[in-house]
Amino acid sequence: HNPTRLAGEGVRALFERALLDQPEVDLAWFPPESVVGPLRAGPIRTGDLYVLESWQDEVVHLTLRGAALGPVLRAARAARGEVLEPERLYRVATTGFAARERRAELGRAEEQRTGPKLRECAIEHLERRGFPG
């Protein structure tokens, strides 16, 4: 049950929480332009999430050294008040689109592997944790 309608930043945050829920992930980034629409308040079904993530994009796991994190990941850490450790390896979950088309903003990955479909991760996340609030 979704307590309130989600749009824009709310949808992006939902997908980022689902990405962060992946095993061994330190950071997550869901591109704002990948948000295709709102998610209504009330009962949510699997099909609602299929429509919300209609790209059928996959989750991509990147491993980056702190010094190689790009601007969006540095900003994500700073927004949470976390200090960047230049020599530390960070595990980042993002979308296939971001890994292909927004690589410069993410940084130089030392390793990349493809995971499950993002919408399957979002469904699993909501089944396990529910909506915040």
Backbone bond lengths (Angstrom), bond angles and torsions (degrees), N, CA, C in turn:
res aa  C-N    CA-C-N  psi(-1)  N-CA   C-N-CA  omega(-1)  CA-C   N-CA-C  phi
1 H - - - 1.447 - - 1.534 108.63 -
2 N 1.315 116.41 122.30 1.459 122.27 177.74 1.531 108.22 -89.75
3 P 1.339 118.18 117.73 1.463 120.04 -175.49 1.525 114.62 -69.84
4 T 1.332 118.04 -24.66 1.465 120.71 -177.64 1.525 110.02 -150.01
5 R 1.313 116.58 150.68 1.465 121.35 178.42 1.525 109.58 -59.58
6 L 1.330 115.90 135.55 1.464 121.40 176.05 1.517 109.23 -111.58
7 A 1.322 116.06 136.29 1.461 121.59 176.04 1.517 107.75 -145.39
8 G 1.319 116.96 158.91 1.456 122.17 173.78 1.509 113.87 50.44
9 E 1.337 115.90 -113.67 1.464 122.24 -177.67 1.526 112.18 -60.48
10 G 1.324 117.84 -34.21 1.464 120.76 178.24 1.515 112.53 -64.01
11 V 1.328 116.62 -41.84 1.473 121.21 177.32 1.525 109.71 -66.90
12 R 1.327 116.16 -44.32 1.467 119.78 178.80 1.527 110.35 -58.88
13 A 1.335 116.90 -44.59 1.465 121.37 179.63 1.530 111.15 -63.23
14 L 1.325 117.80 -38.12 1.468 121.18 177.46 1.528 110.18 -59.41
15 F 1.340 116.63 -47.75 1.463 119.29 -179.73 1.530 111.39 -67.59
16 E 1.311 117.79 -35.37 1.468 119.28 176.65 1.525 111.32 -65.21
17 R 1.333 117.09 -39.17 1.473 119.20 177.10 1.524 110.25 -63.24
18 A 1.327 116.88 -39.11 1.466 120.05 178.03 1.531 110.36 -65.50
19 L 1.322 117.21 -39.37 1.470 120.50 177.17 1.525 110.96 -65.43
20 L 1.322 116.89 -41.40 1.465 121.04 178.99 1.522 112.10 -66.31
21 D 1.306 116.34 -22.13 1.463 121.47 -179.25 1.531 112.21 -77.44
22 Q 1.323 116.79 -6.47 1.461 120.48 177.29 1.530 109.47 -69.09
23 P 1.325 117.33 150.03 1.474 119.50 -179.78 1.527 112.25 -60.67
24 E 1.313 115.29 138.76 1.466 123.54 173.19 1.525 114.22 59.26
25 V 1.322 117.35 38.73 1.463 121.90 179.29 1.525 109.32 -108.32
26 D 1.342 115.47 130.63 1.465 121.59 178.28 1.523 112.71 -95.84
27 L 1.324 116.66 -36.04 1.466 123.05 -176.67 1.523 109.02 -137.65
28 A 1.322 115.57 155.61 1.463 120.38 175.50 1.517 108.55 -140.44
29 W 1.328 115.15 150.36 1.460 119.40 175.80 1.518 109.28 -146.79
30 F 1.341 115.00 125.24 1.457 123.50 175.36 1.516 106.74 -115.31
31 P 1.340 117.84 118.61 1.469 119.93 -176.55 1.532 112.66 -61.85
32 P 1.321 117.61 132.01 1.472 120.40 -179.21 1.525 113.33 -56.04
33 E 1.331 117.59 -34.81 1.473 119.58 -178.00 1.528 112.75 -72.70
34 S 1.317 117.75 -7.39 1.464 121.20 177.51 1.522 112.71 -85.05
35 V 1.328 117.78 -7.97 1.466 121.08 176.09 1.520 107.91 -73.02
36 V 1.342 116.39 120.31 1.469 119.01 -175.50 1.518 113.71 -102.78
37 G 1.301 117.79 -11.74 1.458 118.42 -179.87 1.512 111.13 175.92
38 P 1.328 116.05 -177.46 1.455 120.66 -178.70 1.532 112.02 -87.46
39 L 1.315 114.44 167.01 1.461 122.42 172.51 1.526 106.12 -119.72
40 R 1.300 115.56 120.95 1.463 120.92 -173.99 1.523 111.85 -66.97
41 A 1.301 115.71 160.40 1.460 122.13 171.92 1.521 108.30 -77.41
42 G 1.324 115.64 154.39 1.461 120.36 176.85 1.512 111.88 106.67
43 P 1.327 116.10 -161.26 1.468 120.31 -178.18 1.534 111.13 -64.28
44 I 1.313 115.63 132.13 1.461 121.34 -179.69 1.519 108.45 -114.50
45 R 1.319 114.98 134.51 1.465 120.87 178.27 1.520 108.85 -112.18
46 T 1.303 115.58 164.19 1.463 121.62 178.85 1.526 110.77 -51.79
47 G 1.313 117.10 -43.17 1.464 121.21 -179.10 1.515 113.45 -59.78
48 D 1.334 117.12 -32.00 1.465 120.23 177.60 1.530 110.37 -62.56
49 L 1.327 116.37 -39.24 1.465 120.12 179.10 1.522 111.12 -74.73
50 Y 1.333 117.36 -30.50 1.463 120.02 175.73 1.529 109.79 -64.18
51 V 1.330 116.93 -38.73 1.463 120.77 178.46 1.530 109.54 -70.26
52 L 1.322 116.61 -41.30 1.459 121.15 -178.06 1.524 111.98 -65.02
53 E 1.330 117.54 -33.46 1.465 121.93 178.04 1.531 106.88 -116.83
54 S 1.314 115.24 65.36 1.468 121.59 -173.59 1.524 113.49 -77.63
55 W 1.330 117.59 -5.82 1.463 120.51 -179.78 1.522 111.82 -72.93
56 Q 1.345 117.21 -18.68 1.462 122.34 -174.20 1.530 110.19 57.02
57 D 1.307 114.95 41.15 1.465 121.57 -177.79 1.524 110.20 -80.21
58 E 1.304 114.88 153.49 1.454 120.86 178.28 1.525 110.30 -97.95
59 V 1.315 115.04 159.56 1.459 121.08 172.13 1.525 106.82 -82.34
60 V 1.321 116.23 137.54 1.457 121.21 175.41 1.521 107.40 -120.47
61 H 1.331 114.87 131.81 1.465 121.62 177.65 1.521 108.12 -103.35
62 L 1.323 115.57 124.04 1.452 122.39 179.06 1.525 109.06 -114.30
63 T 1.311 115.93 145.57 1.461 120.89 171.61 1.521 106.65 -115.70
64 L 1.326 115.90 120.93 1.464 122.05 -177.72 1.524 109.54 -131.46
65 R 1.304 115.38 141.92 1.458 120.83 171.75 1.533 107.63 -74.71
66 G 1.319 117.32 145.97 1.460 121.51 -177.81 1.512 113.55 -51.08
67 A 1.324 116.86 -41.76 1.468 121.12 -179.79 1.525 112.13 -64.97
68 A 1.343 117.20 -20.15 1.464 121.42 -177.34 1.527 113.17 -98.86
69 L 1.342 117.89 1.01 1.467 119.62 178.72 1.520 109.86 -64.12
70 G 1.324 115.01 135.79 1.458 120.68 178.33 1.522 111.63 -80.73
71 P 1.323 116.88 177.89 1.469 121.64 -173.06 1.525 115.15 -59.94
72 V 1.339 119.34 -38.73 1.469 118.57 -177.86 1.523 111.42 -69.61
73 L 1.324 117.26 -34.50 1.464 119.83 179.17 1.525 111.21 -76.32
74 R 1.321 116.53 -36.02 1.471 119.22 174.59 1.530 110.03 -62.72
75 A 1.318 116.43 -42.36 1.466 121.04 179.25 1.527 111.07 -64.16
76 A 1.333 117.38 -39.03 1.466 121.10 178.79 1.523 110.68 -62.40
77 R 1.308 117.31 -41.50 1.479 120.87 178.20 1.526 110.12 -66.98
78 A 1.317 116.13 -44.98 1.468 120.23 -178.67 1.533 110.99 -62.35
79 A 1.334 116.93 -39.26 1.465 120.97 -179.93 1.522 111.66 -61.97
80 R 1.315 116.50 -29.20 1.467 121.02 178.31 1.528 111.49 -91.93
81 G 1.336 117.23 3.60 1.453 121.26 179.06 1.519 113.97 72.47
82 E 1.309 116.33 22.73 1.461 120.87 -178.36 1.519 110.61 -95.41
83 V 1.297 116.29 139.01 1.456 123.01 179.66 1.527 108.87 -84.02
84 L 1.310 115.66 135.63 1.458 121.59 178.15 1.523 109.88 -78.81
85 E 1.316 116.26 129.27 1.462 122.07 176.11 1.532 107.36 -103.45
86 P 1.335 118.76 105.97 1.460 122.27 -172.40 1.527 115.45 -56.37
87 E 1.320 118.43 -34.12 1.470 120.67 -177.06 1.523 113.92 -92.05
88 R 1.314 116.89 -10.19 1.462 120.47 -178.33 1.528 111.08 -72.87
89 L 1.336 116.34 144.46 1.456 121.31 171.93 1.524 108.68 -88.95
90 Y 1.318 116.00 124.88 1.451 122.34 178.29 1.523 108.96 -105.93
91 R 1.324 114.82 139.14 1.464 120.99 175.69 1.526 107.39 -102.13
92 V 1.309 115.22 121.56 1.461 122.00 -173.80 1.520 109.69 -118.69
93 A 1.332 116.52 133.60 1.462 121.73 173.06 1.520 108.08 -108.22
94 T 1.316 115.70 132.51 1.455 121.60 178.62 1.526 107.68 -147.99
95 T 1.305 116.37 -166.82 1.460 120.70 179.60 1.527 110.71 -98.67
96 G 1.307 115.65 160.91 1.461 119.99 175.29 1.520 110.85 -59.67
97 F 1.335 116.17 -40.96 1.462 120.45 177.35 1.525 110.67 -55.93
98 A 1.336 117.05 -50.75 1.464 120.65 -177.99 1.520 110.89 -62.46
99 A 1.319 116.95 -41.13 1.469 120.39 -179.17 1.529 111.46 -64.74
100 R 1.335 116.71 -31.11 1.470 120.59 179.43 1.526 112.30 -86.90
101 E 1.336 116.33 -48.43 1.462 121.42 -168.04 1.527 115.17 -99.31
102 R 1.321 118.39 -16.64 1.464 121.01 -176.19 1.533 110.72 -124.17
103 R 1.313 116.29 25.49 1.466 123.32 -175.52 1.530 112.49 -52.10
104 A 1.317 118.31 -43.65 1.472 121.17 -177.53 1.527 111.33 -61.89
105 E 1.314 117.46 -32.74 1.459 120.83 179.99 1.522 112.35 -77.02
106 L 1.342 116.60 -24.12 1.462 121.09 -179.67 1.525 111.73 -85.03
107 G 1.322 115.69 -38.09 1.463 120.16 -179.42 1.520 111.98 119.01
108 R 1.313 115.05 -177.96 1.467 121.77 -176.23 1.524 109.72 -91.97
109 A 1.331 116.88 107.97 1.459 122.13 -177.72 1.525 111.14 -81.37
110 E 1.316 115.12 139.66 1.462 120.86 174.02 1.522 110.67 -86.18
111 E 1.330 115.22 -24.86 1.463 120.74 179.87 1.512 108.68 -148.83
112 Q 1.340 116.17 147.96 1.460 121.58 177.50 1.519 108.35 -142.98
113 R 1.338 116.05 133.80 1.463 119.66 173.93 1.519 109.08 -140.95
114 T 1.300 115.07 149.16 1.456 121.96 -177.63 1.522 109.19 -93.41
115 G 1.327 114.96 137.92 1.455 121.42 179.29 1.516 111.32 -112.32
116 P 1.316 116.42 -154.58 1.470 121.14 -178.11 1.529 111.90 -74.31
117 K 1.312 115.68 176.26 1.468 121.08 174.85 1.531 109.40 -65.47
118 L 1.314 116.09 139.68 1.454 121.57 -178.89 1.521 111.30 -58.57
119 R 1.309 117.46 -43.39 1.465 118.35 -177.11 1.517 111.86 -64.69
120 E 1.336 117.92 -31.85 1.465 120.19 175.93 1.525 110.04 -66.81
121 C 1.327 116.91 -37.76 1.475 120.86 176.35 1.519 110.74 -65.50
122 A 1.334 116.94 -40.16 1.465 120.48 179.67 1.528 110.23 -65.05
123 I 1.323 117.16 -42.23 1.466 120.80 178.47 1.527 110.06 -62.57
124 E 1.310 116.73 -47.04 1.466 121.15 178.91 1.535 111.22 -60.85
125 H 1.320 115.65 -43.12 1.473 120.76 178.95 1.526 110.77 -59.30
126 L 1.325 117.32 -48.01 1.458 120.36 -177.53 1.525 111.55 -69.45
127 E 1.322 117.46 -34.59 1.465 119.52 176.68 1.527 110.68 -64.99
128 R 1.309 116.27 -36.68 1.461 121.39 -176.94 1.532 112.11 -81.76
129 R 1.341 117.20 -43.43 1.460 120.90 -170.73 1.533 114.02 -112.17
130 G 1.321 117.36 -23.18 1.458 120.19 -176.48 1.525 111.98 74.54
131 F 1.297 116.38 -177.11 1.458 122.45 177.96 1.517 109.15 -82.49
132 P 1.324 117.52 144.42 1.467 118.63 176.15 1.523 110.56 -68.66
133 G 1.319 115.00 152.01 1.453 118.88 174.64 1.456 115.63 101.15
